[in-house]
Amino acid sequence: MTTTTTPSSATAPANALRTAPPRHNPPARLAVAKPEAENGAIRFLIYLRLHWLTIVFCGALLGCVMAYAAWSLMPPKYESYALFQVASAPQSVSGTNEPAKGKTDFATYMKTTASLFKSEFVYVAALRDPEFRLTDLATIQAEKDPFKFFDEKLIVDPKDGSEIIRMSILGDNPDDVKRIVGAISAAYLKEVVQKEIDAKTAWHAQLKVFKATLEQSMKGNTALRPDPITNVVPGGVPMIMPKDPAKAPDPVTAQASPVLETEQMKRAMFGTLITTIANLKNELPKYDLKIDENKAMLQAAKDELQLLLNSSVSPEIIEFAKKDPDYLKAQAEAKQARLIWRQRVDAVNDPNSAGVKALERAAENAAINEKKVLDTKAKAFEIEKRKPEFARLNEAINIFTNNITRFSLQKLSDQKQLTTAIKEASETPFPAAELKGSAKETSNLMEASVVDYHSLETLYSRVAAQLIAADFDLKMPKRVAVIQNASTPSQKDPKKQIIGTVFAGLMGFVLVGAFVVAYESRARKVSSLGEMKSTCPTPVVSVIPWLPTAATARDPIKRSDVNEAIDKLRAYFAQTWLNRGATTVTVTSALGDEGKSFTAFGLASSLAQAGYKTLLVDFDLREPSLHNYAGVPNTLGVCELLRGEADFRKTIQSLPNGLNFLSAGKWSDEARQAAVGGRLDALLLRLKEPFDCIVLHGHALLTAAESVEVARRSEVVLLCAQYRESRVPLIKRAAERIATMEVPYSGIVYVGASTQEALC
């Protein structure tokens, strides 16, 4: 049960009041070395230690999510490859006597062969191969431009110093990469290697034709073949060779008939005709290769153009087309037609009448026209957007078409020239009946015939040798041969996926830790006593261990530690300030819930138990809490005294521990207005009369004006800071505000310290 003391103002005249000590600025603190807590690295470790459980839990969750995402986004790459061997020199019946030139030719041939793997006609053949069906693969369907995909992903590596070419490709799907490698290998063998063999086969067939033609020509001239012993043409006369070569008849200046000169000219041109025929027959197959290659590229360009034409219109283009005036007009017409039809349906009793049906058809036609206009406009806008691509493809189609036409015309011209040359060569006559005339003419004709026969025989030997060489070349192994077809796909560099997954998992912990440190660095909550001492200009006068919670009150050891710290604060206050005449102490904090209520009640109770007549006043008028510590109701108090609604003698309550308590009372706006100026000064003077010391529990210093008014009228201000609750910048701001008030004495009470820190 509480009792009420009734101090009388008559018994305590105003001149008997204790005079406050003179106000003076506190002595400047000596600069001290900052402890380790001020160091950034140490503070970083402190933040990690404070939140290690949060970092472990949240980091594990985030790390698992990031690891799964990394594992999914970094799928293992599979590689399939094929090996080809390129002979350093083409196998032939004749060797080479120039090794240096052979090495140079082989290096060029290797580069050419490697570049042909990535030719567009090889890609086209691979895509059209019905055996592999590359167009059905998900890897190819996902690519807008398969040719670009092949150029980027296909790796052709001619090994330096060897005859091996390695062709490989990387992909996410092992079956797809194997089929792609197999298709490109087969296309290369078909489009490059096999066509080279076909060209050799065609040349071999042409040589056979040349040989047969020469045999027929020589059979027609067998009558003119001279005897190797007598040098006499069969059926003719011995050829008289003049003793003096200078007197020999000159076949050029000899008088010959016009017919004879024509025949001799034809025989002299026969070798040239044969050479021309051979060259033309060698060039004709090349035109077919060029025409086929241009046709393949032309078809590829047409397919790409058709694919571009058939591609769907993007949503952005459709939205843009909906703003076109023609479409808006069609849309309005369709809307109007539907409106008229619905109004007619609502107006008539028979919805199936002829007039209603006609309006319904008109509305449907208007809707169809609206969609048609939208499709037309969207397609036109899409074509305009892709105009550069259409121009590129049309230009390519024109180039390939012109090339096909040009090569076809050249082929027809060479075929016509070949037919004419073969006809001229076949019409060259060698009849024996023409061996008439004078002896001189006969001798000249015989000599020319022998020369023509020897020319045919020499040419025949050459053609026969080339035919034998070509036959050997056909029977020789291919210069480019497959050593290994598409290999079984193997996983390529799995370490990257594993390392990426592990790194992503660890990054979860790093990100959570970085977020915690960033938050703590921004909030700068008090983490240690050393941080308080190093960052605040006001000295720390008391360190109270443990936080003021119910668990602390129930634990006898913790309660004992707290009481000991409160008694130390009371001893410091009595020896340092109370003996100097400082009787009014305000306990406040920068913000709320930082231990000021606990500290104020504990300090006042300790002073009362030590024999000091102490009054505890709850000046936290807005959020009073000391009546809960005192166990009394908050009825009459400071607010009522400020408003003049209560008697001073009836407001002060005596607690069982000898402490006198004045509660806050009921808050109102009038009490806030009265908590400044003369009324507050009069109230404080009245409270000082019968007590040795007064402990004022104020509101948060940075949030309420009356807290500043109460603090600047006190001799001592204690600023409370609680572990992991108070923020260092706000404590510094509150300490600077206290310094500007020129309060005689001030200090910081650190609440929630460790037992080791409380030993200071």
ZIRAPE-V537488 format. One line per field, one symbol per residue. phi: phi as a letter, one per 40 degrees, with the letter a starting at -180 (. if undefined). burial: I if it has 24 or more other C-alpha atoms within 12 Angstrom, else O. A space follows every 50 residues. Layout:
phi=???
burial=???
This chain:
phi=.cbbcbcccccbcccccccccccacccccccbcccccccccccccccccc bccccccccccccccccccccccbcccbbbabbbbbccaccacbcbbbcc cccccccccccccccccbccccccccccccccfcccccccccccbccccc ccccbbbcccgbbbbbbaabacbccccccccccccccccccbcccccccc ccccccccccccccccccccbcccccccccfbcdgbbcccccccdccccc cccccbcdcccccccccccccccccccccccccdcccccccccccccccc ccccccccccccccdccccccccccccccccccccccccccccccccccb cbccccccccccccccccccccccccccccccccccddcccccccccccc cccccccccccccccccccccccccccccbcccccbhccccccccccccc cccccccccccccccccccccccccccccbbccacdccdbcbfccccccc cccccccdcccccccccccccccfccbaccccccbbccccbabbcgccbc ccccccccccccccccccccccccccbcccgcbbbbbaacbcfbgccccc cccccccccchccbbbbcccccbcacccccgbccbcaccccccgcbcdcc ccbccdcgccbbccgccacccccccagcccccccccccdcbcabbbcccd ccbbcccccccccbcbbbbcbbdgbcbdcccccccccccccfcdbaabbc bgcccccccc
burial=OOOOIOOOOOOOOOOOOIOIOOOOOOOOOOOOOOOOIIOOOOIIOIIIOO IOOOIIOIIIOIIIOIIOOIIOOOIIIIIIIIIIIIIIIOOOOOOOOOOO OOOOOIIOIIOOIIOIIIIIIIIIIIIIIOOIOIIOOOIIOOOOOIIOOI OOIIIIIIOOOOIIIIIIIIIIIIIIIIIIIIIIIIIIIIIIIOOOIOII OIIIIIIIOIIOIIIOIIOOIIIIIIOOOOOOIOOIOOIOOOOOOOOOIO OOOOOIOOOIOOIIOIIIOIIOIIIIIIOIIIIIIIIIIIIIIIIIIIII IIOIIOOIOOOOIOOOIIOOIIOOOOIOOIIOIIIOIIOIIOOIOOOOOO OOOOOIOOIIOIIOOIIOIIIOIIIOIIIOIIIOOOOOOOOOIIOIIOOI IOIIOOIIOIIOOIIOOIOOIIOOIIOIIIOOOOIOOOOIIIIIIIIIII OIIIIIIOIIOOIIOIIOOIIOIIOOOIIIIIOOIIIOIIOOOOOOIOOI IOIIIIIIIIIIIOIIIOOIIOOIIIIIIIIIIIIIIIIIIIIIIIIIOO OOOOOOOIOOIIIIIIIIIIIOIIOOIIOOIIIIIIIIIIIIIIIIIIII IIIIIIIIOOOIIIIIIIIIIIIIIIIOIIOIOIOIIIIIIIIOOOOIII IIIIIOIIIIIIIIIIIOOOIIOIIIOOIIOOIIIIIIIIIIIIIIIIII IIOIIIIIIIIIIIIIIIIIIIIIIIIIIIIIIIIOIIIOIIIIIIIIII IIIIOOIIOO
